[in-house]
């Protein structure tokens, strides 16, 4: 396929006449075409196609079709049918009434080209640029961010089935590539053991029997890997994706002990960020949040939240499920800075707000990152009579700390926390703490200890942020300002309920990212349409019982 770039010269006269007669009040597709004009051109995707070959269908139109497909929740086949038969879609795409459209498989090929060239992010950016040009979006103001879990397209399975599926997937991949070699090599009992899905068989109930089956699968997988590396084995088989997944899974799950294949203990397996959870989606990872376990990814949505303009999603980030929210603050700000869409105030929850991120956002981008700083968890803070860190006086210039009873220590050392963050550690000698009448409210160090109270501080700028934030969070002004963050929960609810945000359509992180970019762009289409048609924003529902609550 090659690209012969063609300029779309508006909507054909006959298409416009018939579409407006069929939709006298307009529709989403017609309104997007009228208000935003030509969003994508073929030239935008010139790098995705070779210069020679059969002419491809217009990629500028395919980009619009892809977004509208997600806006209306259509499959590839349904989207291709809509291009052929829907008047409002023909109006948006600038097609003649008799245009036959394209085969639905073209959409799959187009998505693959977007992923290969990392061009998926331009879809959302172009819509945002059009919104800026029409005064519907501007930098400054407020923005808010939150994340939600995303389930892998592959089904969640337990450990025993996972191992059996991994070996079976590798065998099927080898059988499809070199059936003759596998027929002659494979032991006869393997066809009974792995020809059908493991979960469709009667699995053993007892732990001992399950362990025996797990070790049998491990030995069989190791035998297959060894056979594939013999000189008489076809070399391309070693490079098959399913075989590579088998090798990686076996390294993570098994070890050989005196010639016997054993499964590793849980503590000896890799951490969740590296551990495979399914052979069919090797980018998915297992994670847990508030007691919810899932295999897949996380998606972070950032949107504007101003009363005099539509709330538009300005940034989407998709990561594996183990990435902490706080690690996404800097990439979000960097992306928005490149597009001149930085907010003045960024509202986030406690997962994103740390003293370091507040200081960095203020220093690098002049953004006020607003979110609850996690409270101290020390026993002194929880005890009403205890001396918390806030009760100590810090002299940063002279590098010394003074306790509430006037004792001062100069034992001051710069260090790193377990997570690699810069900290300052100050210590009071036990000789200073032992005679103190308030020692039991300050430290639990025993009488024989050489070190008394220990104070761990963040760098001065971050420590100041922590103190100011904790004091400010109790004010009514802060609570009223932070209440605007709650609206992003509605955005996530809309994405989950109306656009399938929480379930991957495809396998792999790259395809999940494309899906979420298209989903966010489709959500912006609907939000712009609601703004143009004066649809009021939904208010938080109030239950019948809550409505009866007495005032005050």
N, C-alpha and C positions, 0 to 999 in steps of 0.2 A: 504494500500500500504506500502511495506517495501523496503529498499534499499539494494540491493546486489551489492556492489561496484565492477565494472569491469574496468580493465585498457584497454585503447584504444591503440592497438599496431599498430599505423600508419594506412595508407590507404591500403585497400586490393589491391593486384596487378591488378586484372581485373578492379576494379573501377578506379584505377589510369590510366590504359592504355586507357580505353574508354573515360574517362573525358578529358584527354589531347588530344585525337584525335578529340573530339567534340569541344574543346576550345583551338585551337592551340596558340592563343594569350593570353590565360588565362582569368580570370574573377575575380570579387571582391572576391567571396567565395574561389576560388582556390588560389588566391594570399594571402589571410589571412591565409589559412592553411599552405602554403609554408613558409611564412615569420615569422609568430608568433608561429607556431607549435600548440601544444595542450594547449589551453588557460584555459580550465576548466576541472577538473577531478571530478569523482563521490564523491571522498573523501571530496571535498570542501563543499559538501551539505549534509554530513552525518547527521548533526543535524536536518535536515528538515523532516526525515522519521523515523517511528518506526522500531524496530528490527524484528518484526514479521508481516506476512501478505503476500499478493500477490506481487511478484517482480514488482517494478516500472520501467518505461522506464528510461534510463540513464539520471540523472539530469545534468551531465556535458554537454551532447549533447543538452538537452533542453535549457540550458542557451545560447548556441550558436544559436540555432534555434530562441530563443526570440530576440536576438540582430539582427540576419539577417532578421527577420520578420519586425522590425522597419527600418532596413537599406533599405528595398525594399517596405515598405508601404503596407504590406500584412495583411489580416485578419487571425484569427486563422485557419480557414478552408483552406485558400490559403497556409498558411505556412505548414500545415500538408500535403497538396498535393505536395508542393515543396520537402519535405523530401522524399516522395514516388517516385516522378517522375523526379526531377532535378538532372542531373549528377554532376554538380558542387557542389550542396549541399551535395550529398552523399560523394563526395571527401572531403569536409570540415569536415563532421561528421565522416569520417572513416567507412562508411557503405558498406556492400555488395550490389551489383546491385539489387539483388532480395529482399532486406530488405523491409518489408511492412510498416515500419514506425509506426505511432500511430494515435489514434483518436484525432481530433482537441480539444476535451474537456480537454485533458491532459494539454494543455498549460494554461488553466484557473486555473486548480488545482495547477500547478507549480507556477504560479504567486501568488496565495493565500498562498502557503507555504513560498515563499520568503518574503512576507509582514508580515506574522505571526512571522517569525524569525528575521526580520530586516536584512535580508541577501542581499537585493537588491543593497546595495552600493558596495558589493564585485565585481560586474560585471564590473563596470567602473574601479575600482582599479586594477583588474587583467590585463586588457588591458594596463593600464599605466605602471604596473610593467614590462610587456613584452616589452613595448617601451623603458623603461629605460635600460633593459638588452641588447637591441640591439643598444644602443647609440642614440636613436631618441628623448630622453627626459632627461633633467637634471635640477637640482635645479639651482637657480640663474637666471640671465637674466631678461627678462621682462614678465609680465603677465598683463592681463586686464580683467575687470569685468563689466558686465552690466546686467540689468534685463528687463523683459518684462511681460506684462499681460498674464494671462492664463484664458480662459473662462471655466466655469463649464460645465460638460456634460449635466446638467439640463438646460432647457430653461429659459432665463430671463423673469420674469413675473412682473406685477404691483401688488400693495398692495392688491387690492380687490381679484384678481384671486389667489394670494399667500395664502390668508386666506382660500378661498374656497377649493383650492387644498390640503392644509394641513389637513382640516377636512375630505375631501373625501379620501385621502390616508389612514388616520387612520381607516375610516369606511371599506375600502376595505381590510385592513390588518386584522381587527376584523372579517369581513365576511369570509375570507379565513380560519381563525383559528377556529371560533365558529359560523358557519352560523345559527345554530338552535337558539342559545341564541339571536343573533342580530335580527332574524326574529320576535321573540316574543316580543322583547323589543322596537325596533325602531318605532317611530311614522310613520304612513302611508305616510304623505306628504314628509318625508325625501327621499323616494325612487324616487319621482318626482324631488326633489331639488338637490340630490347629485348622482343620478345613472349615469348621463352623465357629461362630463367635463364642468366645469363652463364657460370656454372660448368658448364652442360650443353653449351656450345659448345666448339669447338676453339680454345683461346686461343693466341696467337702465342708462340713459344719465344724468339726473339731479343730482346735488350734494346731495340734500336731499334724493332722492331715493337710491343713492349709500350708503349713511350713514345708511339708514334704513336696507339695505341688509347686510352691514358689521356688524351691531349690531345683526341682526338675525343669521348670521353665528356664531358670538361670543356666543350668548345664546345657540345655538345648540351644539357647541363644549363643552361649560361648562356643559351642561346636559349630554353629553356622558361621560365626565371625571368623573362626579359625579356617574353615573350609574356603571362605571367600578370599582368604589371603594366601592360599596355596597357589603354586605356579600354574597348575592346570585349570584354575578357575578364571572365568572371563573377567578381565580387569575392570571394565566399566561398572560391574556390579558393586564394587567397593565404594563407588562414589554416589550411589543412589541415596536420595534424601532419607528414605525410610531405614536404610542400612546405617547411615550416619546417626540417625536418631537412636537406633538400637545400640550402637556402640556407646553413645553418650549416656543413655539410660543405664546400661549395664555397668559402666564405670561408677555411676552415682549410687547404684543400688546393690551391687554384688562385690564380693572379694573371694579369692581362692585360698582356702585354708587346708594345707596338706593334701592337695589334689581334690578337695571337696568344695563345690561352689556353695557359698553361704551368702545370705542377705545381710547387709550392713545394719547395725543398730541405728535408730533414728538419729542419735547424737553424732554418728559418724557420717551421715549423709550431708551433701552440700546445703548451704542456707537456701531459703526460699527464693532469693533473687536469681539463683543459678539452677534450681532443680526443675527438671522437666515434669510436667503433669499429664501430658498426653502426647502420643506420637503424631497426632494429626494437626496439632497447633504448637509448634516448638517454641513460639514466642510467649505463649501464655504462662502465667505463673500463679501459684496458689498463695492466697493471703487471707487475713482475717481482720475484720473491723467491727467493733462493738458486738462481738459474738457471732458475726455472720462470716462464714467461710465461703470462698468462691475461687474458681480458677478463671483467669482471664486478665483483664486490664483495668485501668482507671482513666476517666476522662475529666478534664478540668475545663470549666466554662467560665469565661469572663464577659460581663455585659455592662452596658451603661445603665444608669438609673436616675434619669433626670425627668422632672414632671412636664417639661415643655418640649419633649422630643421622644420619639419611639425608643424603647429599650432594645438595643441591638447587641447581638453577640459579637464582640470584637476580637476574641482570641479563643482558640480551642487547642488543647494539648492532650494527647493520648500517650500514656506510659504503661509499662507493665504494672501489675497490681501491687508490687512491693515498694514502689517509689513513694517516699514520704511527700506529703503536700508541701512542706516548707521548702523543698528543693525546687519547686516550680515558680516561686515568686520572682527570682531574678530572670529566668527565661521569659516569663510573661511580660515583665517590664521592658526587657531588651527588644522583644518583638514589637510591642506597642510604640516604643521610642522610634524604631525604624520607620514606622508608618505614621508618625506624628499624631498618635491617638492616646498619648499618656493621660491618665486622669489626674486630677488634683488630689483627690482622696480615694483611697482604695480600701474597700471594706471586705474583710476576710474573717474566717473563724480562727479558733485557737490553733488549728493544724498548720496554718500559714504564718501566723504572727509570732515572731520571736524578736528579742531585742536586736539581734544582729541584722535581721531583715528590715526592721524599722529604721535602723541607722543607715543601712546600705541604700534603701529606697530614697531616704531623705537626701543623702549625700550625692548619689549618682543621678537621680532623676527628679529631685525636688517633689517627691510624692509622699503624702502623709498616709502611711500604712496604718489602718485602724482595725484593731482586733484585740481580743482579750489576751493579755499576757498570762501564762499559766502561773497560778499562785504557788508560793513556796510550800513544799511538802514536808519540811522539817518538823520534828516533834515540838520544837520550841515555838513555832508559829501556831501549831494546833493547840498547844497548851495556853490558856488565857494568861497564866502567870509566868510563862516562859519568856526568855530574852531571845527574840528573833534577830535575824541579821539586820533588820531595819533599825533596831535599837542601838547599833554600834555606829560610831562616828568614823568616817573614812577620810584620812588626809592623803589625798592622791599625790600632792606635790612632795611631801616628805616621806611617802611610802610607809605609813603607819596607821594602826587601827586602835581606837580607844573604846573600851567596853562601857556599859551603862554606869558602872561603879568607879569610873575614872582611871582604870588601869590601861596602860598603853603598851603595845607590842610593836617592835620594828622587824619582827621575823616575817618578812615579805618576800614571796617568790613567784615569779612568772612561770606558768606551766601550761599544759594542754589537758583538756578533759578526755574522757574515753572516746568521745566522738570527734576529737581533733580540734575542738574550739579552744581559743585562747582564754585562759583564766588566770586569776591571781589568787594564790593561797597564802593566807595569813594565819599564824598560830600563836597562841598564848602558852607560855611555859607553865607546867603544872605547879611549879613553885609559886606562881602568881595566882593561880586559880584555887589551889588547895585551901588557903586560909579564908577565901571569900565566903561571906555568910549566905550569898545567893547562888552558890555553886550548883545546887541541885536544879535550879531553874535555868541554868545556862549550859551545863555539860554533864554527860553521863560517864565521863572518863573515870576509871577507878582510881583509888588513892595511890596505887603503885605505878600508874601511868606516868610517862615523862612529858607528855603533851596534854594540855588542857583543851580549851575551846578552839575549834578550827573554823575559819571563815573562808568561804570560796566566793570570789567575786568575778564578774565578767569585766572586760575592759571598761574604762571610765565612761565612755560615751554610751555603751550598752547598759551599764549599771544605772546611769542616770535615767535612761528610757524606762527601765524596769520600775524604778521608784516612782517616776511621774505617772506611768501607765496605771499602776496599781492604785495610786491615789485618785486618778481621774476617773477610773472605771466605776467608782461609787457615786458619781455625780449624775444628776438627772439629764444634764446637757449631753453627756457622753451616751447615755442609754438611748435618748431620742435620736441621736445621730446614727448610732450603731443599729437601730431598729430597721434602717433601710436595707441592711444586708439580708434580712429574712426573705426578701423578694426573690433572691436567686434560687431558693428552694422551689418556688413556683416554676421557674425556668427549667429546672431539672425534672420536675414533675411533668411539665409539658413535653420535654424531650423523651421521657420514658414512656408516657401514656400514648402520645400522639405520633411519635416518630421512631419508636423502637430503639431508643438510645442505649438501653441497658443490655441488649443482646446483639452480639456481632453477627453480621450477615455472612462474613467471610472469615477464613483462617489467616492468621498472621498479623503482626503489629502494623505493618505498612498498610494493609488493606483496612484494618480497623481505623487507622488515622484518616484515610480517605473517606471512609463511611462517616466519621464524625465531622469532617469538614463539610461534606455534602449535607449532613443533617443540620448543622448550624446555619449554613447558607439557606436551606429550606425554611428553617424557623424564622430567619430574618425576612424572607419573602412574606410569610404569614403576618409578621409583626408590622411590616411596612403596609401591607394591605389593610390591616386593622386600623392603622393610623390614618390612612387616606379615606377610609370609610367611616371614621369617627366611632369605631367600636370601643366602648369604655373598657378600661382594664378591669379584670376580674378582681373582686375583693375577697379577702379571706372569709370562708364560710363560717357562720356562727350557728352552733347547734341550737335546737329548741330549748334545751335546758339552760345553756349559757345565756340565752336571750332573756331568761327570767331572773337572772342574778340581780339582786338589789343594787342600786347605785351606791358608790362609796364603800 
